Amino acid sequence: MYIKSILIRFALKDAKGAMTPMVPGATYSWEDAPDNLTDTVKMGKTPYWEAIRSLMYASIATRPDIAFTVSTLSQFLKNPGIAHWEAVK
């Protein structure tokens, strides 16, 4: 039920499921962070921090299989990029 509430909260109710919590071989870095004002403003409007917080709780309470992915993506809380947000979704 908690996972469903996360999907509804972030308007991902109709999102396609995946077999793995992270794209195999994917790497994320600070180079994926916004490098211009337009992208920075766009990412400032996304609920990245809130999504990561919700997923951290889920990884501790019910879904330990997503812990590595959540940990990896939480490194970019200060300045997430579009690639980071797409990985969260």
Backbone as a chain_set.jsonl record, in Angstrom:
{"seq": "MYIKSILIRFALKDAKGAMTPMVPGATYSWEDAPDNLTDTVKMGKTPYWEAIRSLMYASIATRPDIAFTVSTLSQFLKNPGIAHWEAVK", "coords": {"N": [[0.806, -1.184, 0.0], [1.986, 1.243, 0.748], [3.859, 1.737, -1.278], [2.146, 2.075, -3.466], [0.917, 4.439, -2.676], [3.056, 6.194, -2.9], [3.476, 6.156, -5.672], [1.079, 7.317, -6.54], [1.265, 9.829, -5.291], [3.41, 11.044, -6.644], [2.501, 11.192, -9.204], [2.815, 8.877, -10.787], [1.305, 6.704, -11.2], [0.544, 5.265, -13.478], [2.934, 4.359, -14.402], [5.376, 2.356, -16.053], [6.396, -0.798, -14.954], [9.526, -2.26, -13.782], [12.014, -4.822, -13.965], [14.346, -4.601, -12.523], [15.639, -2.378, -10.004], [17.29, -0.385, -10.95], [18.735, 0.788, -13.956], [20.7, -1.604, -15.494], [24.191, -1.226, -15.418], [24.073, 1.508, -15.523], [25.362, 4.72, -14.789], [25.652, 7.474, -12.632], [26.448, 10.848, -12.217], [27.951, 13.957, -11.044], [28.183, 15.349, -13.328], [25.821, 15.078, -14.603], [24.23, 16.927, -13.451], [22.332, 20.016, -13.509], [23.503, 22.494, -15.773], [22.844, 24.936, -16.649], [20.752, 27.854, -16.33], [18.049, 27.437, -17.053], [17.619, 24.615, -16.896], [18.247, 24.305, -14.196], [16.202, 25.759, -12.921], [14.012, 24.267, -13.8], [14.534, 21.759, -12.595], [14.424, 22.575, -9.987], [11.763, 22.698, -9.513], [10.921, 20.108, -9.407], [9.939, 17.312, -7.39], [12.23, 16.042, -6.227], [13.773, 15.648, -3.823], [11.742, 14.935, -2.021], [10.789, 12.595, -3.2], [13.047, 10.914, -3.04], [13.269, 10.778, -0.254], [10.879, 9.424, 0.383], [11.358, 7.007, -0.919], [13.6, 6.141, 0.485], [12.514, 5.518, 2.979], [10.838, 3.427, 2.169], [12.766, 1.596, 1.303], [13.963, 0.876, 3.676], [11.848, -0.061, 5.255], [10.248, -1.907, 3.706], [11.316, -2.622, 1.203], [14.173, -3.669, 0.688], [15.605, -4.251, -1.568], [15.823, -2.018, -3.171], [17.612, -0.371, -1.989], [20.364, 0.159, -2.703], [20.09, 1.604, -5.11], [18.573, 3.833, -4.255], [20.362, 4.904, -2.431], [22.474, 5.586, -4.153], [21.249, 7.543, -5.794], [20.583, 9.414, -3.883], [22.848, 10.83, -3.426], [22.805, 13.045, -4.98], [21.134, 14.997, -4.009], [21.539, 17.703, -3.473], [21.854, 19.032, -5.938], [20.177, 17.907, -8.202], [19.97, 16.407, -11.464], [18.274, 16.154, -14.651], [18.634, 13.55, -15.59], [18.993, 12.22, -13.179], [16.494, 12.554, -11.979], [14.886, 11.157, -13.806], [15.864, 8.605, -13.317], [14.96, 8.202, -10.713], [12.219, 8.104, -11.155]], "CA": [[0.0, 0.0, 0.0], [2.844, 2.425, 0.814], [4.424, 1.959, -2.617], [1.071, 2.639, -4.29], [0.714, 5.839, -2.292], [4.177, 6.943, -3.492], [3.192, 6.29, -7.098], [0.004, 8.295, -6.696], [1.766, 11.143, -4.868], [4.311, 11.615, -7.643], [1.834, 11.075, -10.509], [3.44, 7.777, -11.519], [0.394, 5.567, -11.063], [0.529, 4.499, -14.718], [4.319, 4.102, -14.821], [5.696, 0.982, -16.42], [7.257, -1.475, -13.99], [10.822, -2.752, -14.251], [12.474, -6.0, -13.234], [15.425, -4.192, -11.634], [15.402, -1.026, -9.529], [18.175, 0.566, -11.616], [19.154, 0.299, -15.259], [22.006, -2.244, -15.362], [25.313, -0.522, -16.025], [23.891, 2.963, -15.492], [26.164, 5.48, -13.836], [25.178, 8.836, -12.459], [27.52, 11.673, -11.668], [27.661, 15.386, -10.959], [28.13, 15.867, -14.699], [24.408, 15.034, -14.983], [23.55, 18.036, -12.78], [22.05, 21.136, -14.417], [24.629, 23.401, -16.008], [22.33, 26.221, -17.104], [19.672, 28.368, -15.492], [16.773, 26.823, -17.439], [17.546, 23.283, -16.289], [18.258, 24.47, -12.747], [14.848, 26.159, -12.532], [13.135, 23.116, -14.049], [14.78, 20.753, -11.569], [13.999, 23.139, -8.714], [10.321, 22.476, -9.399], [10.627, 18.679, -9.281], [9.955, 16.867, -5.992], [13.313, 15.052, -6.133], [14.09, 15.37, -2.427], [10.609, 14.243, -1.426], [10.745, 11.241, -3.763], [14.145, 10.149, -2.437], [12.905, 10.538, 1.142], [9.86, 8.376, 0.39], [11.989, 5.751, -1.315], [14.474, 5.702, 1.586], [11.658, 4.855, 3.951], [10.408, 2.151, 1.585], [13.905, 0.664, 1.263], [14.22, 0.403, 5.038], [10.685, -0.741, 5.809], [9.652, -3.02, 2.959], [11.955, -2.924, -0.076], [15.632, -3.554, 0.76], [16.192, -4.439, -2.896], [16.046, -0.73, -3.827], [18.503, 0.423, -1.13], [21.543, 0.633, -3.44], [19.658, 2.631, -6.059], [18.201, 5.022, -3.499], [21.614, 5.456, -1.903], [23.191, 6.198, -5.274], [20.556, 8.755, -6.23], [20.535, 10.399, -2.802], [24.084, 11.611, -3.484], [22.578, 14.223, -5.815], [20.047, 15.783, -3.43], [21.854, 19.127, -3.496], [21.692, 19.596, -7.276], [19.851, 16.793, -9.111], [19.753, 16.699, -12.872], [17.156, 15.471, -15.303], [18.947, 12.107, -15.6], [18.758, 11.701, -11.827], [15.036, 12.489, -11.779], [14.384, 10.045, -14.625], [16.225, 7.363, -12.623], [14.042, 8.079, -9.586], [10.91, 7.669, -11.667]], "C": [[0.862, 1.267, 0.0], [3.427, 2.745, -0.562], [3.368, 2.558, -3.541], [0.84, 4.106, -3.954], [1.843, 6.728, -2.829], [3.899, 7.186, -4.974], [2.102, 7.325, -7.352], [0.508, 9.694, -6.375], [2.606, 11.822, -5.935], [3.802, 11.437, -9.069], [2.486, 10.018, -11.388], [2.58, 6.516, -11.462], [0.402, 4.671, -12.299], [1.927, 4.187, -15.238], [4.525, 2.614, -15.109], [6.668, 0.395, -15.399], [8.558, -1.947, -14.624], [11.235, -3.938, -13.387], [13.58, -5.651, -12.24], [15.197, -2.743, -11.203], [16.279, 0.041, -10.193], [18.596, -0.045, -12.95], [20.538, -0.335, -15.109], [23.091, -1.468, -16.108], [25.2, 0.988, -16.012], [24.806, 3.589, -14.444], [25.635, 6.901, -13.797], [26.285, 9.629, -11.79], [27.065, 13.116, -11.576], [27.635, 16.021, -12.334], [26.694, 15.869, -15.224], [23.604, 16.176, -14.35], [23.32, 19.177, -13.77], [23.253, 22.067, -14.549], [24.167, 24.736, -16.586], [21.113, 26.596, -16.265], [18.329, 27.712, -15.792], [16.602, 25.462, -16.784], [17.513, 23.363, -14.768], [16.871, 24.841, -12.239], [13.891, 24.99, -12.699], [13.3, 22.067, -12.948], [14.382, 21.261, -10.181], [12.516, 22.921, -8.458], [9.953, 20.996, -9.252], [10.722, 18.266, -7.813], [11.025, 15.79, -5.75], [13.575, 14.649, -4.683], [12.98, 14.562, -1.773], [10.51, 12.801, -1.923], [11.834, 10.367, -3.149], [13.818, 9.806, -0.988], [11.877, 9.411, 1.244], [10.463, 7.021, 0.053], [12.954, 5.236, -0.245], [13.663, 4.959, 2.636], [11.228, 3.485, 3.427], [11.547, 1.14, 1.587], [14.216, 0.101, 2.638], [13.077, -0.479, 5.526], [10.26, -1.988, 5.036], [10.425, -3.464, 1.721], [13.48, -2.787, -0.02], [16.31, -3.709, -0.599], [16.447, -3.115, -3.615], [17.05, 0.139, -3.073], [19.711, 0.97, -1.887], [21.174, 1.763, -4.39], [19.315, 3.926, -5.336], [19.448, 5.694, -2.927], [22.402, 6.18, -2.986], [22.551, 7.525, -5.662], [20.485, 9.817, -5.139], [21.807, 11.245, -2.753], [23.877, 12.934, -4.219], [21.445, 15.103, -5.29], [20.293, 17.285, -3.542], [21.578, 19.761, -4.859], [21.378, 18.482, -8.273], [19.634, 17.278, -10.539], [18.577, 15.912, -13.413], [17.393, 13.963, -15.329], [18.697, 11.483, -14.235], [17.265, 11.552, -11.568], [14.438, 11.343, -12.575], [14.696, 8.708, -13.94], [15.322, 7.132, -11.405], [12.692, 7.549, -10.055], [10.966, 6.241, -12.147]], "O": [[0.524, 2.249, -0.66], [3.477, 3.91, -0.958], [3.674, 3.46, -4.32], [0.594, 4.92, -4.843], [1.608, 7.887, -3.173], [4.072, 8.3, -5.468], [2.206, 8.121, -8.285], [0.214, 10.642, -7.103], [2.526, 13.038, -6.112], [4.572, 11.52, -10.026], [2.687, 10.23, -12.584], [3.073, 5.404, -11.653], [0.279, 3.451, -12.181], [2.084, 3.793, -16.394], [3.918, 1.748, -14.48], [7.651, 1.037, -15.031], [8.675, -2.024, -15.847], [10.85, -4.038, -12.223], [13.736, -6.331, -11.226], [14.622, -1.96, -11.959], [16.04, 1.235, -10.019], [18.789, -1.256, -13.052], [21.464, 0.329, -14.642], [22.927, -1.103, -17.272], [26.121, 1.683, -16.441], [24.991, 3.046, -13.355], [25.222, 7.453, -14.816], [26.973, 9.129, -10.9], [25.952, 13.461, -11.971], [27.116, 17.125, -12.492], [26.384, 16.579, -16.18], [22.433, 16.368, -14.678], [24.039, 19.288, -14.764], [23.927, 22.384, -13.569], [24.988, 25.57, -16.968], [20.527, 25.757, -15.582], [17.551, 27.456, -14.874], [15.564, 25.183, -16.186], [16.826, 22.574, -14.12], [16.412, 24.297, -11.235], [13.049, 24.747, -11.834], [12.311, 21.549, -12.429], [14.043, 20.469, -9.302], [12.067, 22.956, -7.312], [8.793, 20.671, -8.999], [11.523, 18.833, -7.07], [10.748, 14.756, -5.141], [13.597, 13.463, -4.352], [13.253, 13.605, -1.049], [10.186, 11.896, -1.154], [11.583, 9.219, -2.782], [14.058, 8.684, -0.54], [12.0, 8.538, 2.103], [10.121, 6.01, 0.666], [13.109, 4.026, -0.085], [14.072, 3.905, 3.123], [11.254, 2.499, 4.164], [11.325, -0.043, 1.843], [14.683, -1.032, 2.754], [13.309, -1.522, 6.138], [9.945, -3.013, 5.641], [10.213, -4.574, 1.234], [14.028, -1.867, -0.629], [17.472, -3.335, -0.755], [17.212, -3.085, -4.579], [17.31, 1.272, -3.48], [20.049, 2.143, -1.724], [21.878, 2.771, -4.461], [19.728, 5.003, -5.766], [19.563, 6.919, -2.946], [22.933, 7.265, -2.754], [23.25, 8.523, -5.837], [20.341, 11.001, -5.443], [21.826, 12.283, -2.091], [24.693, 13.846, -4.09], [20.858, 15.873, -6.05], [19.345, 18.056, -3.692], [21.121, 20.902, -4.929], [22.221, 18.145, -9.104], [19.18, 18.397, -10.781], [17.968, 15.105, -12.709], [16.464, 13.184, -15.116], [18.24, 10.343, -14.145], [16.821, 10.55, -11.008], [13.571, 10.628, -12.072], [13.882, 7.786, -13.98], [14.963, 5.994, -11.104], [12.103, 6.664, -9.433], [9.959, 5.706, -12.61]]}, "num_chains": 1, "name": "protein.A"}
